[in-house]
């Protein structure tokens, strides 16, 4: 939601600045009142929305799409995250990762948005640095366009074994969920909306590097392909790269659920040791 969104009533909405989970909109401007994990605070909105900038050149992204993922050029989607048939998700390389950040490109290498992690406390950042306990904590992400507007948001609640993602739109309205089906064997997830299964994400190998996205009838509607990030990144950082292909226009809420789960499939589901836990 942008500053000129006067049509929205006063309420709590996802923080467009990316520093907290929610910020209060008084009907005309964003206020200093913020909230994360149910705790309110004051943080003046002094900076514009922060959009993680990509580190990849257009030629690198095109090589990922065409050579590594084997995706043929598709019709352009107009530059909007929910309309592009091919999205490339490249994680910002960090030796010590305190907050996950992904740049999102179209098939031609133009950045069209980003994924940013929000609402992290100092204690959680310390846990990420010193232990692996953050795997069992709640994680929240925003998918934003280049203007910093929140398009979708994802919550992965604290887990012990199986993962679940809850997906909301830019105003916080619930869209659906992604639910892990089993712990042993190839990783599979149900795409849920309104209590019904509307699709699935199915792992195609034991290391969970490639996925097929299917609708409720079992027809393939998309693919998620992990691409090589380079020896240095693979050995010394946690960066991961993916190509997401949507085969045809999809109805809502299946489109938003498919895009959201595909863009956050690695970080939100916590990849460890080559597979998802």
C-alpha positions in Angstrom: 0.0 0.0 0.0 1.5 3.3 -1.0 1.3 6.8 0.6 -1.6 7.9 -1.7 -3.8 4.9 -0.7 -6.5 7.0 0.9 -9.1 4.4 0.0 -7.8 2.1 2.8 -9.4 2.7 6.2 -7.4 3.3 9.3 -6.0 -0.1 10.4 -2.8 -2.1 11.0 -1.2 -3.2 7.7 2.2 -4.8 6.7 5.0 -2.4 7.4 5.9 -1.0 3.9 9.3 0.0 5.2 10.2 -3.6 6.1 11.4 -2.9 9.6 8.4 -4.5 11.5 5.5 -6.8 10.8 2.8 -4.1 10.9 2.5 -0.3 10.9 -0.6 1.7 11.6 -2.2 3.6 8.7 -4.4 6.5 10.0 -6.3 6.8 6.7 -3.9 9.4 5.3 -0.3 8.6 6.3 1.8 5.9 7.9 2.2 6.6 11.6 5.1 5.8 14.0 3.1 3.0 15.7 4.4 -0.4 14.8 4.0 -4.0 15.9 6.0 -7.2 15.6 5.1 -10.6 17.2 2.2 -9.0 19.0 4.3 -6.3 20.7 3.7 -2.6 19.9 6.4 0.0 19.7 7.2 3.5 18.2 9.4 3.8 15.1 8.9 7.0 12.9 8.6 6.2 9.2 11.7 8.3 8.2 12.9 6.2 5.3 11.1 5.0 2.1 10.4 1.3 1.7 13.6 -0.8 1.6 13.8 -3.1 -1.4 16.8 -5.4 -1.4 18.8 -4.7 -4.6 19.9 -7.6 -6.8 23.5 -8.6 -7.3 23.1 -10.3 -10.7 23.6 -8.8 -14.2 20.9 -9.4 -16.8 23.2 -11.8 -18.7 23.6 -13.9 -15.6 19.9 -14.2 -15.0 19.2 -15.0 -18.6 21.8 -17.8 -18.4 20.1 -19.2 -15.4 16.7 -19.2 -17.2 17.8 -20.6 -20.6 20.8 -22.8 -19.9 20.6 -23.9 -16.3 16.8 -24.3 -15.9 16.1 -25.0 -19.6 13.2 -22.5 -19.8 12.4 -21.2 -23.2 11.5 -17.5 -23.6 7.9 -16.8 -22.7 5.5 -13.9 -23.4 6.3 -10.9 -21.2 3.9 -10.4 -18.2 4.1 -6.6 -17.9 6.6 -6.5 -15.1 4.1 -7.3 -12.2 5.1 -10.1 -9.8 1.8 -11.9 -10.2 1.7 -11.6 -14.0 5.2 -12.7 -15.1 5.4 -16.3 -16.4 9.0 -16.7 -15.4 10.5 -15.4 -12.2 14.2 -15.8 -11.1 14.8 -15.7 -7.3 18.4 -15.1 -6.3 19.3 -14.9 -2.6 21.7 -12.1 -1.5 25.0 -13.8 -0.6 26.0 -13.4 3.0 28.6 -15.3 5.0 26.6 -14.7 8.2 22.9 -14.5 7.4 20.9 -12.5 9.9 18.0 -11.6 7.6 17.1 -13.5 4.4 16.9 -11.3 1.3 16.1 -12.3 -2.2 16.0 -10.3 -5.4 13.3 -11.3 -7.9 13.9 -10.8 -11.7 11.9 -11.4 -14.8 13.2 -13.8 -17.5 15.2 -10.9 -19.1 17.1 -10.1 -16.0 15.1 -7.0 -14.9 14.5 -6.8 -11.2 10.7 -6.7 -10.5 10.7 -7.1 -6.7 12.2 -8.8 -3.7 11.6 -11.0 -0.7 12.6 -9.6 2.6 12.4 -11.0 6.1 10.7 -8.8 8.7 10.0 -8.7 12.4 13.3 -10.2 13.6 14.2 -9.5 17.2 17.8 -9.1 18.4 17.4 -12.5 20.2 16.4 -14.3 17.0 19.3 -12.7 15.1 21.7 -13.9 17.7 20.2 -17.4 17.5 20.8 -17.4 13.7 24.4 -16.5 14.2 25.3 -18.8 17.1 22.9 -21.8 16.8 20.5 -23.6 14.5 17.6 -22.9 16.8 16.0 -20.4 14.4 14.9 -23.4 12.4 12.2 -23.9 15.1 11.2 -20.2 15.4 8.5 -18.3 13.6 9.7 -16.5 10.4 7.9 -13.8 8.5 8.5 -12.6 4.9 7.2 -9.9 2.7 7.1 -10.1 -1.1 7.4 -6.5 -2.4 7.5 -4.7 -5.7 10.2 -2.2 -6.7 8.3 0.6 -5.1 8.4 -1.2 -1.7 4.6 -2.0 -1.8 3.8 -5.3 -0.1 2.2 -7.7 -2.6 2.2 -10.8 -0.5 3.3 -11.9 2.9 4.2 -15.3 4.3 4.4 -16.6 7.8 6.1 -19.9 8.7 5.0 -20.6 12.3 7.4 -22.2 14.8 7.7 -25.8 13.9 9.1 -29.1 15.4 8.9 -31.4 12.4 6.7 -30.5 9.4 6.5 -27.0 7.9 3.4 -24.9 7.2 3.2 -21.5 5.4 0.4 -19.1 5.8 -0.1 -16.7 2.9 -1.7 -13.3 3.1 -2.2 -10.5 0.6 -0.7 -7.0 0.9 -3.3 -5.8 3.4 -3.0 -8.9 5.7 -6.1 -10.8 4.4 -5.7 -14.5 4.5 -5.3 -16.2 1.1 -4.3 -19.8 1.8 -1.6 -22.1 3.2 1.1 -24.5 2.1 1.2 -27.7 4.3 4.0 -30.3 4.3 2.5 -33.8 3.9 5.3 -36.1 5.2 8.7 -36.3 6.6 10.2 -39.3 4.9 11.0 -39.6 1.2 10.5 -37.0 -1.5 9.1 -33.7 -0.1 5.5 -32.9 -1.0 3.2 -30.0 0.0 -0.5 -29.4 -0.3 -1.7 -25.9 -1.4 -4.8 -25.1 0.6 -7.5 -22.4 0.3 -10.7 -22.2 2.2 -10.0 -25.6 3.8 -9.8 -27.2 0.4 -6.7 -28.6 -1.5 -6.3 -26.5 -4.6 -2.9 -27.8 -5.7 0.4 -29.3 -4.7 4.1 -28.9 -4.8 5.9 -32.2 -5.3 9.6 -32.8 -5.0 11.2 -34.7 -8.0 14.3 -35.9 -6.3 15.5 -36.9 -2.8 17.5 -33.7 -2.4 14.5 -31.5 -3.1 16.2 -29.3 -5.7 13.4 -29.4 -8.3 9.7 -29.3 -7.8 6.6 -29.6 -10.0 3.6 -27.4 -9.1 0.2 -29.0 -9.8 -3.4 -28.0 -9.6 -6.2 -30.0 -7.9 -6.6 -32.3 -10.9 -2.9 -33.2 -10.8 -2.0 -31.2 -14.0 1.3 -29.5 -13.9 1.0 -25.7 -13.8 4.5 -24.7 -13.0 8.0 -25.7 -12.1 10.6 -24.7 -9.5 14.2 -25.4 -10.5 17.3 -24.7 -8.3 20.2 -23.3 -10.3 23.9 -23.4 -9.6 25.0 -20.3 -7.6 28.8 -20.8 -8.2 31.4 -22.6 -6.2 32.3 -19.6 -3.9 28.7 -19.0 -2.9 27.9 -22.7 -2.4 30.9 -23.3 -0.2 31.0 -20.1 1.9 27.5 -18.6 2.0 23.9 -19.7 2.3 22.8 -18.2 -1.0 20.4 -20.1 -3.2 19.0 -19.4 -6.6 15.7 -20.6 -8.2 13.9 -20.3 -11.5 10.1 -20.3 -11.2 8.0 -21.1 -14.3 4.2 -20.7 -14.4 2.9 -22.5 -17.5 -0.4 -20.6 -17.9 -2.5 -17.9 -16.3 -4.0 -19.1 -13.1 -7.1 -18.1 -11.2 -6.9 -16.7 -7.7 -6.2 -17.7 -5.0 -4.1 -20.5 -6.8 -1.9 -17.9 -8.6 -0.9 -16.0 -5.4 -0.4 -19.2 -3.4 1.8 -20.6 -6.2 3.9 -17.5 -6.5 4.3 -17.0 -2.8 5.3 -20.5 -2.0 7.6 -20.7 -5.0 9.4 -17.5 -4.1 10.0 -18.6 -0.5 10.4 -22.3 -1.0 14.0 -22.4 0.3 14.2 -19.9 3.1 10.7 -20.2 4.5 10.9 -24.0 4.6 14.4 -24.0 5.9 16.7 -26.0 3.6 19.3 -27.9 5.5 21.8 -30.4 4.2 20.3 -30.4 0.7 16.8 -31.1 1.7 13.9 -29.4 3.4 13.1 -30.1 7.1 
